Amino acid sequence: LIGRLMLDLPEEMGLIAIAVRQTQGKGRGGNVWLSPVGCALSTLHITIPLHSNLGQRIPFIQHLVSLAVVESVRSIPGYEDIELRVKWPNDIYYSDLMKLGGVLVNSTLIETTFHILIGFGFNVNNSNPTICINDLITKFNKEEGKKLKPLTADCLIARTVTVLERLIDIFQEKGPNGILPRYYKYWVHSGKQVRLRGEDGPTAWIVGIDDYGYLQVHEEGKGIESVHPDGNSFDMLRNLIVPK
């Protein structure tokens, strides 16, 4: 529905669809996305000029959205130490232990404008199927003797969209370097080892993200190269990255 509406709206009008529950949620590679009550679930439409910093680096959008979700919580006074993090390329994690959200981006180029549909979902008040943000807040309160209030899905969707607008503006003005320090602050990969081209492949160390949003790794004796996952094969626990 939102894909059909997006081309008929005036350029200055925003469009977002929000669901309390999804029965046919989609993940990467055609995977089913479980969407029980308690999740923050939405699809957002934005437009990006082709001849702009972000228009030339469209893969960065999923990173900006993941960062916006994390900052929607960790930018609230008192909530800065809630262990919500980003996992490249498009996941939201509790520390480096457990996934609690994800991002799916579809883009269509019409003349010189990208029409972007951003689907994002993250667990706010549902402890299953993994863990949720309010579980992390309860855990933090117990460990630190605090009394932080639980958060709501509608509040965090609104905050995510607001933060995303700011991140896009910064990216358009300053490019990747305007965003990456904030992204690295919250990502789970610093100093991690991975294997290239298969489970028995050579070991490499994650360095960062290149100018186009792909992962940079350093293989001993071969320098730094950019890689990306082969479908769903990027799994931090298996330490497997497949370059193309």
C-alpha positions in Angstrom: 0.0 0.0 0.0 2.7 2.5 1.0 4.7 1.6 -2.1 1.7 2.6 -4.3 1.0 5.8 -2.3 4.5 7.2 -2.3 4.5 8.3 -5.9 1.2 10.1 -5.6 2.0 12.4 -2.7 3.4 15.9 -2.9 7.1 16.0 -2.4 6.8 18.0 0.9 4.5 15.4 2.5 6.0 12.7 4.6 4.6 9.1 4.7 4.9 6.5 7.4 2.8 3.3 8.1 2.8 2.0 11.6 1.6 -1.5 12.7 0.7 -2.8 16.1 1.2 -6.4 14.8 2.3 -7.8 11.5 1.1 -11.1 10.1 3.4 -11.2 7.1 6.5 -9.3 8.2 9.5 -9.7 5.9 13.2 -9.8 6.7 16.3 -10.0 4.6 16.6 -12.6 1.9 12.9 -13.4 2.1 13.0 -14.5 5.7 9.9 -14.2 7.9 10.0 -11.4 10.4 8.2 -12.2 13.7 6.1 -9.2 14.8 4.2 -9.8 18.1 2.5 -7.0 20.0 5.0 -5.0 21.8 7.3 -4.4 18.8 7.9 -1.0 17.2 6.9 -1.7 13.6 6.9 0.8 10.7 7.6 1.5 7.1 8.9 5.0 6.3 9.1 6.7 2.9 11.8 9.2 2.2 13.2 10.7 -1.0 16.9 11.3 -1.6 18.3 13.2 -4.6 20.6 11.0 -6.7 23.2 13.8 -7.0 23.8 14.2 -3.3 26.2 12.7 -0.7 23.7 10.1 0.4 22.3 9.6 -3.1 25.8 8.4 -4.2 26.1 6.1 -1.1 22.6 4.6 -0.8 23.9 1.5 1.2 24.5 3.9 4.1 20.8 4.4 4.7 20.4 1.1 6.5 23.3 2.2 8.8 21.7 5.5 9.5 18.4 3.9 10.4 20.1 1.4 12.7 22.0 4.2 14.4 18.8 6.3 14.7 17.0 3.4 16.5 19.9 3.1 19.0 20.1 6.9 19.5 16.3 7.1 20.0 16.9 5.4 23.3 20.4 6.3 24.3 19.9 10.1 23.6 17.2 10.3 26.3 18.7 11.8 29.5 19.3 8.9 32.0 19.1 6.2 29.3 22.6 6.8 27.8 24.0 3.5 29.3 21.3 1.1 28.1 23.3 -1.5 26.2 21.7 -1.0 22.8 24.1 -1.3 19.9 24.3 -1.6 16.1 25.5 -4.6 14.2 26.6 -4.2 10.6 24.9 -4.1 8.2 21.3 -3.7 9.5 20.7 -5.1 13.0 20.0 -3.7 16.4 21.6 -5.7 19.3 21.7 -6.0 23.0 25.4 -5.6 23.6 27.0 -8.2 21.2 24.8 -10.9 22.6 21.3 -10.9 21.1 19.4 -9.3 18.3 16.3 -7.3 19.1 15.7 -5.4 15.9 16.5 -4.9 12.2 16.2 -2.7 9.1 15.1 -3.5 5.6 15.6 -0.9 2.8 14.1 -0.9 -0.7 15.0 1.8 -3.1 13.6 2.8 -6.5 15.3 5.4 -8.7 12.9 7.6 -10.7 14.7 10.1 -12.9 17.1 11.8 -10.5 15.3 10.9 -7.2 15.6 7.8 -5.0 12.3 6.8 -3.4 13.3 4.8 -0.3 11.0 2.5 1.7 12.6 1.8 5.1 11.1 -1.0 7.1 12.3 -1.2 10.7 11.2 -3.3 13.6 12.6 -3.6 17.1 11.4 -5.2 20.3 10.2 -2.6 22.9 7.8 -4.4 25.3 7.9 -8.0 24.1 10.4 -10.4 25.8 10.0 -12.9 23.0 11.2 -14.1 20.6 14.6 -12.7 21.9 14.8 -9.7 24.3 13.3 -6.2 24.4 14.3 -2.7 25.3 12.2 -2.6 28.4 13.9 -5.8 29.6 17.2 -3.9 29.2 15.8 -1.0 31.2 14.6 -3.3 34.0 18.0 -5.0 34.1 19.8 -1.6 34.2 17.5 -0.4 37.0 18.2 -3.5 39.1 22.0 -3.4 38.6 22.4 0.3 39.0 19.7 1.1 41.5 17.9 3.5 39.1 14.2 4.0 38.4 14.1 4.6 34.7 10.6 4.3 33.3 9.8 1.8 30.5 9.4 3.2 27.0 6.6 2.8 24.5 6.8 1.8 20.8 5.0 4.9 19.6 7.5 7.2 21.4 10.5 5.3 20.0 9.2 5.3 16.5 8.7 9.1 16.7 12.1 9.6 18.2 13.7 7.3 15.6 12.3 9.2 12.7 13.3 12.5 14.2 16.9 11.3 14.8 17.0 9.9 11.3 16.1 13.2 9.8 19.0 14.8 11.6 21.4 12.1 10.6 20.4 12.4 7.0 20.9 16.2 7.1 24.4 15.7 8.6 25.3 13.1 6.1 24.2 15.3 3.2 26.3 18.2 4.5 29.5 16.3 5.7 29.3 12.8 4.1 30.3 9.6 5.9 32.8 11.4 8.2 30.0 13.4 9.7 28.3 10.2 10.9 30.9 7.4 11.4 32.2 8.6 14.8 28.7 8.3 16.2 28.2 4.9 14.5 31.4 3.5 15.8 30.5 4.6 19.3 27.6 2.1 19.3 28.7 -0.7 17.0 29.7 -4.2 18.3 32.6 -5.0 16.0 35.6 -3.1 17.3 38.6 -5.5 17.3 36.6 -8.5 16.1 38.1 -11.2 14.0 36.3 -12.8 11.0 37.1 -15.3 8.4 37.0 -14.6 4.6 35.5 -16.7 1.9 34.5 -19.6 4.1 34.8 -21.0 7.6 38.3 -22.3 6.8 39.4 -19.1 5.1 42.0 -16.6 6.2 41.6 -14.6 9.4 41.0 -10.8 9.1 40.3 -8.0 11.5 37.4 -5.6 11.2 38.7 -2.1 10.7 35.6 0.0 9.9 33.2 1.0 7.1 34.3 2.5 3.8 32.9 5.5 2.0 30.1 3.4 0.5 28.9 1.6 3.6 30.8 -1.7 3.1 32.8 -3.4 5.8 36.6 -2.9 5.8 38.8 -5.7 7.0 42.5 -6.1 7.3 44.0 -9.4 6.2 47.6 -9.9 7.4 50.0 -9.4 4.6 47.3 -8.2 2.2 46.2 -4.8 3.6 42.6 -3.5 3.9 39.8 -4.6 1.6 36.1 -3.9 1.5 33.6 -6.8 1.8 29.9 -7.4 2.2 27.7 -10.4 3.2 26.6 -13.0 0.7 22.8 -12.9 1.3 22.4 -13.9 4.9 25.8 -15.5 5.4 27.2 -12.8 7.5 26.9 -14.2 11.0 29.1 -12.6 13.7 29.0 -15.8 15.8 30.4 -17.9 13.0 32.9 -15.2 12.0 32.1 -15.5 8.3 32.2 -12.8 5.7 32.0 -13.7 2.1 33.4 -11.0 -0.3 32.0 -10.6 -3.8 
